[in-house]
Amino acid sequence: MLHAPPLGALLRRYAAGTALTCEPVDEGLLNRGYRLRTTRGRYFLKHHFDPDTADPASIARQHRATERLADLGVPVAPPLPGHDGRTVAVVGGHAYALHPWIDGRHRHGAQLTPGQCGRLGALLGVVHASLEHVMRAAHAERLPPGRGGHVPRGLGVNAPPARDPERDPEHASERAPARRMPPPERPARATAAAPAEHTSPAERTTPVETTVPAPSPDPADTFVLIDDLLARVRRHRPADSFDELARHRLLERRTLLERHADRRPPRSGPVGWVHGDFHPFNLLYRGDAPAAIVDWDRLGVQPRAEEAVRAAAIFFVRPDGTLDLPKTREYARAYRRAAGATPSELMAAVHRVWWERLNDFWMLRWHYERDDTRADSQFPAASALAVWWTREYDAVCGAFAD
């Protein structure tokens, strides 16, 4: 079995029985996962493989956050503690976490009714408002004060933590993604016009560091990147239809950037704790209701409204690269109510994420620089979205602010 985990050493740390089967699930972009069946049940075993997200202390903090969110009724699924009460097991220099398996499915925006789109927006708003509460209470992090975000009825998020979930194994009973798949957008922490910076776990997770507003992409850097990618496209042999589309989109994007270079936004706006990677493959549904938000590897302090816009651009993008604006409007209205965000905050976030998309070529960089084609199928819609968004800029702003 590829990348077989040390099951014996791991399971001895848990009251999880003896392994019967262990099968890799579809690998994500960062880490590895396994469907594990033992004499005591079914589990999801996560191998925190990516060095940028594998620091045990950072993983433990993510676990504590999900435990406290679960106390508030947010649909998350905390990990199982071992015999020593810890949720991170380090074996052979690698970090692992064990989660009970949860049956569920991923749903894209096209599979959601307008009402369910509103519930999705409310859910993300609840996540942002609740994270501010639990992270401030648990870590005494100094963040900007809340702006009146509230929890809507029906989501079960209505009480502060009443116990220490780190010492309560009974609570960690519903967690495990059904499968692992590459996300349909680049992780939010990565820069748009350059490779993601290799930062230490401390740099990624220290609030003092992450609250510094990030500069928006510089089009001068993007022009250099476009020229480099065009050269790579020309050199690629044998040329194929992907090369043809890549060349067309690169030339088209250069023209758009030249036309809109004076619209580069300032540094980002209000920040808060965010999931960091909220998209369809990190949300499991059971029936029509969200069952669990998974993969909290990128938990951190970032502009909250920008996460809301990025998520909508992933959930509601159509195959032709247009956004379903009616569904986006339902989602955004519910998000604003739950998070206490203002229409002006959402409009500013729309502008910044639009600019980010204009300067973003991560899928082409993976294809031509890394020879990694996992995101190729997403490129046609994602690249068309930036063009459509530019043309329909006012309508997109209206959908998020109405």
N, C-alpha and C positions, 0 to 999 in steps of 0.2 A: 504494500500500500504506500502510495506517495506521501512523504512527510509524516510517517507514522509517529504519533505522539507516544511518550513513555507512559502507557496506561497503568501499568502496575504501580509505579511510583506515584502517579497522580491519584489514583483511586484510593490508595492507602491513606490519603489525607482527608478523605470524605467518607461519610456514611452512605455510600452510593452503590455498594455491592461489588460484584465481579463482572468484568466486561464480557459481553456475549458477542456483540458486533460493533464495529466502528467504521463508519463510511465517511469519506470526505464529502462535504456539500460544496455547491458552486462557490469557488473562491471569490472573495471581494478584491478590491484594489489594494487593500492594506494588510489584512490579516487572514488567517486560515480558520476554517471551522469544520467540525465533525459531528455527524449524527451518531450518538453513542447509545447503545442499548445494554443494560446491565441486568443483573438478577433482581434489581430493585426498581427498575423503571427506565424511562427514556430521558436523555439529556442532550444538551448542546454543549460541546467542548470547544472553547475558543482559544486559539493560540495567537497571542499578541506578538506577531512576527515582525511587523514593520518597526524598524529601530526608532523612528520618530514618534511612535505612539506606544512603545513597549516599556516605558519606565514604570516599575511596579507601584511607586508612590502615586503617580498620576492615575494609574488604573484604579487603585484603591479609592482615590478621591472620586472618580467617576462612579464607582460602585456605591459609595456612601450617598452620593447625590441621588442616584436612582432609588435607593432605599428610602430616603426621606421624601422623594417625590411620590413614591408608592404610598407612603403614610398619608399624603394629601389626596390620594385617590387618582392621581395621574396614571394613565395606562402605560406603565413601564413594568419591567420584569427584572428585579434585582437578582444577582448571582447567589449561588449557594455558599455558605461559609464552610470552611473545613473544620476538622476537630479542634484546631487552635483558634477558631473564630475568624480567621482571615479569609478573604475572598479571592486573593491572588496567590497562586501557587507557582513558585519559581523552581524549576527542575532543569538541571543541566544548563543553567544560564538563560533559560527561556521562561517567559511568563504565560501562565494559563489561567483560565477561569471556567468554572463549571456552572451550567445553567440548566434547570429543568426544561425539557422540550415543550414548546407551545405550538400547537397546530394553528395555522393561519395562512392567509394569502396576502399578496401585495396587490394594491389596486391603484391604477393610474387615474388621473382626473376624468378621462373619458368614461370610466366605469362608475363614476359618482354622480348622484342626482344633485340638483342645485342645493337641496337641503343638506346633503352630506358634504358638499363643498363648504357650506357655512360651518358645519360641525368641524371640518378639518381646520379651517381658519381659527375657530374658537379653541381648538385643541392646542395649536401652536401658541396662541396668545396665552393660554393657561400655562403652558410649559415655560414661557418667558417670565410671566408674573410669579410662578411658583419657584423657579430657579432663583430669582432674586431673593425670595424669602428664605429658602433652605440654605443657600450658599452664604447669605449674610449671617444667618443664625448659626450655622455650623462652623464657619471659618472666620467670622467677623471681618469679611472682606469690605473694604471701603469703596462702595460704588455710588453712582449718582442716586439720589432718592427716587423712590417710585413715583409714578405720575397717575396714581388712582386706578391702576389696573385691577380688575375684579374677576372673580371666577363665576361664569354663568351657571345657572342651575342645570342639573342633568349630567354633569361631567364628574361629579363626585369629589371635587377638589374643594373641601370646605373646612378643613381642620388642620391646625399645626401639629407637628410631630408630638406624640405622647410618650414615646419611648426611644430607646437607642436601638435602631434597627440593626446596627452592626453586631449586636449580641443576641438577636432574635432570629434563629434559623427558620422558624415557622413561617415568617413572612415571605421568604424567598422561594415561592412555590409556583410561579408562572413565568418562566423566561426561557426562550430559545427561539431564534429565528427559524423559519421554515426552510430557508435557503439563503445562499450568499451570491450576490450578483453585483457586477460593476455598477456604480451609481451613474445616472444619466447626465450628471454634470460634474465639473471639476470640483474637488473639495474646496470649500469656501476659504480656507486659510491660504491656499496657494495663490501666488501672484498671477496676474493675467498675462503679462507680456514677458515673463521670465520663469525659469524653473523655480519650483518651491524651494525656499531657503531651508537649509539644513540647520535647524535650531535644536538646542538641547531641550529635554523635557521641562527643565526649570524655566527656560525662556518662553516656552509655549504656554505654560500654565500659571505663571506669576501674574496676578492681576495688574500689578504696577506696570508690567511690560505691555500687556495686551490692551490696557485702556488708552495707550497712546494712539491717537487717530492715525490710521494708515493713509499714506498718500495715494491718490488715484493713479492709474497707469499713465505714463508719459508717452504720448504718441510718437515722439522721436525714437524712443526705444522700440516701439512697435513697428515703425517703418524699417528699422534694421532687421528685426525678426522676420518681417514679411519678405524682405529681399533674400534672407538666408533660406527660408522655407521654399521660396520660388526656385532657388538654385537646387535645392534637394529634390524638388519635384522634377526638374529638368533632367537630373542625373539618374532618376529612378528607372530601372529597366527590369523587365519589359514594362512599358507604360500601360496603364490600364484606366478604367473609368473613374476610379477613385482619384488618380492623378489629375484627370481632366477636371473633375469637380473641385479638387483642392486648388488648382491653378485659378479657376474661375472665381472662387470665393476669395482668394488672397488678393487678386487684382481688384475685385469689387470692394473689398474691405478697405484697401488702400485709398481708393477714391472717396469712400465715405469718411474716412478719417481726415483726409485733406480738406474735405468740405466742412467738417464739424470740429476741427482742431481747437477752435476757440471756445468750445463748450465743455472743456475739461472741468470736472467738478472739484470743489475744495475737498479738504480732508473730511473723513466720515463724521457722522453726527453722534447722537447719544448712544452709549454702549450699555450692555448688560450681559448677564450670563445667557448663553445660547447653546442649543444642541450642537450646532456646528456643521451638521450634515443631514438636514431634514429633507428627505426625498422618498419616493414611493417604495424603494427597496429597503428603507429603514423603518417602515411602518407596516405592521401586520394587522390584518382585519380578521375578525371572526364573525362571519355573517356580514351584517351591514355596519358593525360597530368597530372602531379601533380597539385592538386587543393589546398591543404593545408597541412602544417606540423603542427601537433597538439601536445598537452601535453608537455608543456615546464617546467614542475615541477622540472626537474633536470638541468635546465640551470646553468652553472657554468664554472669555469676555470679548464680545464683538458687537458691532452695531446691530441691534435687534431687528429694526425694521428692514434692514438689508437681507437678513435671513428670511424674513417673511416674503420679500419680493423674489429672492432666488428660488425659494420653495415653490412659489406659484408658477414661476417660469419653467419649472421642471414638471410639476403635476399637470399643468394645463396647456402645455405645448402640444400642438397637433402635428401629425406626420409631415404636413406641408410647411411647418415652421411658423404657423400663426398661433396666437394665444386664444383660448376660448374666453373671451372677455366677459360674457354674462356669468360664467362660473367663477372667474377671477373676482368679479365684483362681489358675489356672495361671500366668497372666502375672505376678501379684504375687509368687508364690513364687520364680519364676525371677529376677525383678528383684532381690529381696532378696539372693539368693545371689550374683548377679553384682556388685551394687553394694556389698555389705556393709552393707545397711540393716537396721535392726531393725524388728520388728513395731510397736513404739511410735512410731517415726518415721513409718511409713506411716499409722498411725491418726491421728496429729496432722495429717498432710498431708490425709487424707480430710476431717477436720473443717474445715480451712481452705479447701479447694476446694469443699466443700459450701456453706460460708458465702459464698464468692465467687460461686457460682452463684445463690444466693438474691438477691444484690444486683446481678446482672449483667443488663443490658438492651441490650447493644451491638447486637443485631440490630434491635431496635425503634428505636434511635437512628439507625442507618443508614437504615432505612426512612422514618422520619418527619422526621428532621432533615436528612439528606443527599439524600433521594429516591433512595437506592441500594438496589435490591431484590435484589442478588445473593445475599444470605443468607436471603431469605424462605423458600425451600423447606426450610431447616434449622430454622426457628423452631418448628414444631409439636413435633418430638422433643426439641429442646434445652430448650424451656420446660416440657415435661412431665417431663423428667428431674429438674429441681429439686424438683418436687412429690413425685415418686416417691421420690427420694433422702431427702427429709425423713421420709417415712413408713417407709422401709426402712433408716433410718440404721444400726441395729445390724447388719443383714445386710451392708450395704456395708462397714462397718468389718471385719467378720469375713472377708469375701472378701479384703481386702488384708492382713490380719494373721495368718490361719490358716497 
